[in-house]
Amino acid sequence: MSAFSAFLWKWTFRKGSFQAIALLAFATGLGLAIYSMIRTQQDSERPAVSATFDSKTNILTATAEGLSTDDRLSIIVRGYKEVPDRNSRTGYRFQYDPRSLYFAAIGPGSDGKVTQTINVYVPSRYPLARVKAFTGLEETPCATKETRTSLKIPQRLKVGCFVLRLPPGRK
C-alpha cells in the first residue's frame, strides 16, 4: 500500500463514517458524470428548423442546420390540403400532398457544418405547409404526440419538423 493510500485510509476512518460516506458519494458522482459525458458525446444532434412566410409572394423561407460532419441533411417541404372527414368533429382533416414542394439532401460545407436556407413557392391551395429536416437514409416520421424524454431514441433518428399554418385569402 502506498503512502498516499495509507493516509487516505486513515483520514477516511479517523473522524467517523461521515468522511467515508462523503468520499463514496464523491466517487459515485464523478463516475456518473464521466459516464454521462461519454454517452452524450456518442450521439449527434438532430437538425434545427425555422421558417418564415411572405404572404404577398407566397414564398416560404426555411433554414435547417446543425449536424456533425459525417451526416447528410435531408429537407422536405410539403403542402397540406383539406379533405372531408365525417369522423372528425370539424368535418375535415388535413392530408399532405404526396408531391413534395421541395426536397434536398445535402452534406456539410467547408467549415464542417450543415446549414441550408431555402425559398419555396407555396401555392394558395395549401392552407398548411410542413417543413421537415432529418438525417439518415430513410424519411422518419414527425412526432405528433408528446414523447417521453426517457425513451432511448438516439438523436440522429429524430427529426426537426413543424407544420406552418399559412394566412387565409392568399392569391
C-alpha positions in Angstrom: 0.0 0.0 0.0 1.4 3.4 -1.0 1.9 6.2 1.5 -0.9 8.2 -0.1 -3.5 5.4 0.1 -2.5 4.6 3.7 -3.0 8.3 4.5 -6.4 8.3 2.7 -7.5 5.2 4.5 -6.5 6.7 8.0 -8.1 10.0 7.1 -11.4 8.4 6.0 -12.0 6.4 9.2 -10.3 8.9 11.6 -13.3 11.1 12.2 -16.1 8.7 11.7 -18.2 7.3 8.9 -19.3 10.7 7.5 -16.0 11.2 5.7 -16.3 7.7 4.2 -19.8 8.4 3.0 -18.7 11.7 1.6 -15.8 10.1 -0.3 -18.0 7.3 -1.6 -20.7 9.9 -2.7 -18.0 12.0 -4.5 -16.6 8.9 -6.3 -20.0 7.8 -7.4 -20.9 11.3 -8.6 -17.6 11.6 -10.5 -18.2 8.2 -12.1 -21.8 9.1 -13.2 -20.6 12.4 -14.6 -17.9 10.7 -16.7 -20.3 8.1 -17.9 -22.9 10.7 -18.9 -20.3 12.7 -20.8 -19.3 9.7 -22.8 -22.9 8.8 -23.6 -23.7 12.3 -24.7 -20.6 12.6 -26.9 -21.6 9.4 -28.8 -24.9 10.9 -30.1 -25.3 13.6 -32.7 -27.7 16.5 -32.7 -31.0 16.5 -34.5 -31.5 19.2 -37.1 -33.0 22.6 -36.1 -35.6 24.0 -38.4 -37.0 27.5 -38.6 -39.2 29.3 -41.3 -40.9 32.5 -42.3 -43.7 33.0 -44.8 -44.2 36.1 -47.0 -48.0 36.2 -47.8 -47.5 38.7 -50.6 -45.3 36.4 -52.7 -46.3 33.0 -51.2 -42.6 32.3 -50.5 -41.7 30.1 -47.6 -38.1 30.7 -46.4 -36.8 27.9 -44.3 -33.5 27.3 -42.6 -32.2 23.9 -41.4 -28.9 23.5 -39.6 -26.9 21.6 -37.1 -25.3 18.3 -37.8 -21.9 16.6 -37.4 -19.6 16.4 -40.3 -20.3 12.8 -41.3 -24.1 13.2 -41.7 -26.2 14.3 -44.6 -29.3 16.5 -44.1 -32.5 15.9 -46.0 -35.1 18.6 -46.2 -38.7 18.1 -47.4 -41.4 20.8 -47.8 -44.9 19.5 -48.4 -48.3 21.2 -48.7 -51.3 20.1 -46.8 -54.9 20.3 -48.1 -58.3 20.0 -46.5 -60.2 16.8 -47.2 -63.7 15.9 -46.0 -63.9 13.6 -43.0 -67.2 12.7 -41.4 -65.5 11.2 -38.3 -63.8 14.5 -37.4 -65.6 17.0 -35.2 -64.7 19.8 -37.7 -65.9 17.9 -40.7 -62.5 17.8 -42.4 -58.9 16.8 -41.8 -55.6 17.8 -43.3 -53.8 15.4 -45.7 -50.4 16.1 -47.2 -49.9 16.2 -50.9 -47.5 13.3 -51.8 -45.8 15.6 -54.3 -43.1 17.5 -52.4 -42.8 21.2 -52.9 -39.1 20.9 -52.2 -36.6 18.1 -51.5 -32.8 18.3 -50.9 -30.2 16.0 -49.5 -27.0 18.0 -48.6 -23.8 17.4 -46.8 -21.5 19.6 -44.7 -19.8 22.7 -46.1 -16.1 23.5 -45.9 -16.4 24.5 -42.3 -17.8 21.1 -41.4 -21.3 22.4 -40.6 -24.6 21.7 -42.4 -26.7 24.8 -42.9 -29.3 25.2 -45.7 -31.6 28.1 -46.4 -34.3 27.5 -49.0 -37.0 29.6 -50.7 -40.1 27.7 -51.8 -43.2 28.9 -53.6 -46.3 27.5 -51.8 -49.5 27.5 -53.9 -52.6 29.1 -52.4 -54.4 25.7 -52.5 -52.4 24.7 -49.4 -53.6 26.1 -46.1 -50.7 24.4 -44.3 -47.1 23.6 -45.1 -44.8 21.2 -43.3 -41.0 21.6 -43.2 -39.1 18.6 -42.1 -35.3 18.1 -41.7 -33.9 14.6 -40.9 -30.8 12.6 -41.1 -30.2 9.0 -42.2 -31.2 7.1 -45.4 -34.9 6.9 -44.8 -37.5 9.5 -44.0 -38.6 9.3 -40.4 -42.0 10.4 -39.1 -42.6 13.6 -37.2 -43.7 13.2 -33.6 -47.4 14.1 -33.5 -47.8 13.5 -29.8 -45.7 14.0 -26.7 -42.8 11.7 -26.4 -41.3 10.6 -23.1 -37.8 12.0 -22.8 -36.7 8.9 -21.0 -37.0 6.8 -24.2 -33.7 5.6 -25.5 -34.1 7.0 -29.1 -30.8 8.3 -30.5 -30.9 12.0 -31.5 -29.7 11.0 -35.0 -33.0 9.2 -35.6 -35.1 12.1 -34.5 -36.3 14.8 -36.9 -36.8 18.5 -36.8 -40.2 19.4 -38.2 -43.2 21.6 -37.9 -46.4 22.5 -39.7 -46.9 26.1 -40.5 -50.5 27.5 -40.9 -50.5 29.9 -43.8 -52.6 33.0 -43.9 -56.1 32.6 -45.4 -57.1 34.5 -48.5 -53.8 34.3 -50.3 -53.7 34.7 -54.1 
